[in-house]
C-alpha cells in the first residue's frame, strides 16, 4: 500500500496515525466528506461484497439474521482469492 485514502470524517484523523503513515513511507489523502465518488475503488469493492452477501442469503433462502456471517464469509473468501492488480 502506497496511499491511504480517507473521507476525513474523523476515524483516521489523529496526528499519531498520520505520523505512523509518514514513517512507513505511505501517503495520506483526504477526500471530500459524503462523496463516495472520490474513492471509487473502495466503493466498487464494497458494492461487490454486498452483492455477494445478498446473493448468498437469497440463494439459500436464509433469514437476515445470517447477514453478519455471510458478510464475514464473503470477505474471508475475497481476501484469499488470488487476483491480479495494478500498482500505481
Secondary structure by P-SEA (a helix, b strand, c coil): ccccccccccccccaaaaaaaaaacbbbbbcccccccccaaaaaaaaaaaaaaaaaaaaacccccaaaaaaaaaaaaaaabbbbbbcc
